[in-house]
Amino acid sequence: MHVTYPSRSFSGVWPMLAAIAAGLLLAACASFNSAPEVSNNPAAGCVDDSKQCIDRRMTTLKAMVSDPKRTWVFQQESPASYATGVKLFAYRATRSQLTCTELSHGRQETAEAAHSLKSGSVPGMNDSRLAQVRDMSSQVSKELGKEFDKACKSPTEAKKGYEARARR
């Protein structure tokens, strides 16, 4: 009886191992973070109360509030960015100046942000602090909704009038 042993050459194995490794790496990355981290917020992830983080959040808030075009309103934020509370304070500070479209978007965005801030979603932030941000997000959503109802659904009750907001 004659037995043949497989070839000891590994030349065909390396490409297969490389493909398997690449697939595993891709799968690990995809499962690690399914939502893209999108943020132009320089304070994103700076959630502690160090002087450096507080200064960074204040600088970011001032820049957002003073932006005449309010480009920050329609920018998608990561959970780490929402967790700073900067965008929530910006909505509060500018709500009487926001257009009806911006108010509507802000109301929806802040309501969704409250649901995205789950336990463990922001590294370095404990659950009680996340709960505070979730509560604030829900509160800001309600405030923007009231402002929208006052200014955009009922022009006679509007502070600045529906027409003024529609032209912005």
C-alpha positions as CSV (number, residue, x, y, z in Angstrom):
1,M,0.0,0.0,0.0
2,H,1.3,3.4,-1.0
3,V,0.5,6.5,1.1
4,T,0.8,10.0,-0.3
5,Y,1.4,12.8,2.1
6,P,0.2,16.3,1.3
7,S,2.7,18.7,0.1
8,R,4.5,20.6,2.8
9,S,4.5,23.8,0.8
10,F,2.6,26.7,2.5
11,S,2.5,29.0,-0.5
12,G,-1.3,28.6,-1.0
13,V,-2.0,28.9,2.7
14,W,-0.8,32.5,3.3
15,P,-3.3,34.2,1.0
16,M,-6.1,32.2,2.6
17,L,-4.9,33.1,6.2
18,A,-4.6,36.8,5.2
19,A,-8.2,36.8,3.8
20,I,-9.5,35.2,7.0
21,A,-7.6,37.7,9.2
22,A,-8.9,40.6,7.2
23,G,-12.5,39.3,7.5
24,L,-12.2,38.9,11.2
25,L,-10.7,42.3,11.6
26,L,-13.5,43.9,9.5
27,A,-16.2,42.0,11.5
28,A,-14.7,43.1,14.8
29,C,-14.6,46.8,13.7
30,A,-18.1,46.7,12.4
31,S,-19.5,45.2,15.6
32,F,-17.5,47.5,17.8
33,N,-19.3,50.6,16.6
34,S,-22.2,50.3,14.2
35,A,-23.0,54.0,14.1
36,P,-20.4,56.4,12.6
37,E,-18.9,58.9,14.9
38,V,-19.6,62.2,13.2
39,S,-18.9,65.4,15.0
40,N,-17.3,68.7,14.3
41,N,-17.6,69.5,18.0
42,P,-14.2,70.1,19.5
43,A,-15.5,69.4,23.0
44,A,-16.7,65.9,22.0
45,G,-15.6,63.3,24.5
46,C,-14.5,65.9,27.0
47,V,-16.9,65.0,29.7
48,D,-15.0,65.5,32.9
49,D,-14.9,68.6,35.1
50,S,-11.3,69.5,34.6
51,K,-10.5,73.1,33.8
52,Q,-9.3,72.1,30.4
53,C,-12.6,70.3,29.5
54,I,-14.7,73.1,31.0
55,D,-12.8,75.7,28.9
56,R,-13.1,73.6,25.8
57,R,-16.9,73.2,26.2
58,M,-17.3,77.0,26.9
59,T,-15.3,77.9,23.9
60,T,-17.3,75.5,21.7
61,L,-20.6,76.8,23.1
62,K,-19.6,80.5,22.4
63,A,-18.6,79.6,18.9
64,M,-21.9,77.8,18.3
65,V,-24.1,80.6,19.7
66,S,-22.3,83.3,17.8
67,D,-22.4,81.4,14.4
68,P,-24.9,83.6,12.4
69,K,-25.6,80.7,10.0
70,R,-26.1,78.2,12.8
71,T,-24.4,75.4,10.8
72,W,-24.1,73.4,14.0
73,V,-27.9,72.8,14.0
74,F,-27.8,70.3,11.1
75,Q,-24.5,68.6,12.0
76,Q,-24.8,65.0,13.1
77,E,-23.2,64.4,16.5
78,S,-21.7,61.4,18.2
79,P,-23.0,60.2,21.6
80,A,-19.7,61.5,23.1
81,S,-20.5,64.9,21.7
82,Y,-24.1,65.0,22.9
83,A,-22.8,63.9,26.4
84,T,-20.9,67.2,26.8
85,G,-24.3,69.0,26.7
86,V,-22.8,71.8,24.6
87,K,-25.3,71.4,21.7
88,L,-28.2,71.3,24.2
89,F,-27.1,74.6,25.8
90,A,-26.6,76.1,22.3
91,Y,-30.2,75.1,21.4
92,R,-31.4,76.7,24.7
93,A,-29.5,79.9,24.1
94,T,-30.7,80.4,20.5
95,R,-34.2,78.9,20.5
96,S,-35.9,82.3,20.1
97,Q,-33.7,83.0,17.1
98,L,-34.1,79.6,15.3
99,T,-36.1,79.3,12.2
100,C,-39.1,76.9,12.1
101,T,-37.1,74.4,10.2
102,E,-34.3,74.6,12.8
103,L,-36.7,74.3,15.7
104,S,-38.3,71.3,14.1
105,H,-35.0,69.6,13.5
106,G,-33.7,70.5,17.0
107,R,-36.8,69.1,18.6
108,Q,-36.4,65.8,16.8
109,E,-32.6,65.6,17.2
110,T,-32.7,66.2,21.0
111,A,-35.5,63.7,21.5
112,E,-33.4,61.1,19.6
113,A,-30.2,62.1,21.5
114,A,-32.0,61.2,24.7
115,H,-32.5,57.7,23.5
116,S,-29.0,57.3,22.1
117,L,-27.2,58.0,25.4
118,K,-27.4,54.5,26.9
119,S,-25.3,53.1,29.7
120,G,-21.7,52.6,28.6
121,S,-22.2,54.5,25.3
122,V,-19.7,57.3,26.3
123,P,-16.3,56.2,27.7
124,G,-15.4,58.0,31.0
125,M,-19.0,58.9,31.8
126,N,-20.9,57.3,34.6
127,D,-24.5,56.2,34.4
128,S,-25.9,59.0,36.7
129,R,-24.2,61.7,34.6
130,L,-25.6,60.1,31.4
131,A,-29.1,60.1,33.0
132,Q,-28.7,63.9,33.7
133,V,-27.8,64.5,30.0
134,R,-30.7,62.3,28.9
135,D,-33.1,64.3,31.1
136,M,-31.7,67.6,29.9
137,S,-32.0,66.4,26.3
138,S,-35.7,65.5,26.8
139,Q,-36.3,68.9,28.5
140,V,-34.6,70.8,25.6
141,S,-36.7,68.8,23.1
142,K,-39.9,69.9,24.9
143,E,-38.7,73.5,25.1
144,L,-38.0,73.6,21.4
145,G,-41.4,72.0,20.7
146,K,-43.1,74.7,22.7
147,E,-41.2,77.4,20.9
148,F,-42.1,75.8,17.6
149,D,-45.8,75.6,18.5
150,K,-45.7,79.3,19.6
151,A,-43.8,80.7,16.6
152,C,-44.5,78.3,13.8
153,K,-48.0,76.8,14.1
154,S,-49.9,79.9,15.4
155,P,-48.6,83.1,13.9
156,T,-50.9,85.3,16.0
157,E,-49.2,84.0,19.2
158,A,-45.6,84.2,17.8
159,K,-43.2,86.5,19.5
160,K,-41.4,87.5,16.3
161,G,-44.1,86.2,13.9
162,Y,-44.2,83.3,11.5
163,E,-43.2,85.5,8.6
164,A,-40.0,86.7,10.3
165,R,-38.9,83.2,11.1
166,A,-39.8,81.9,7.6
167,R,-37.6,84.5,6.0
168,R,-34.5,83.5,7.9
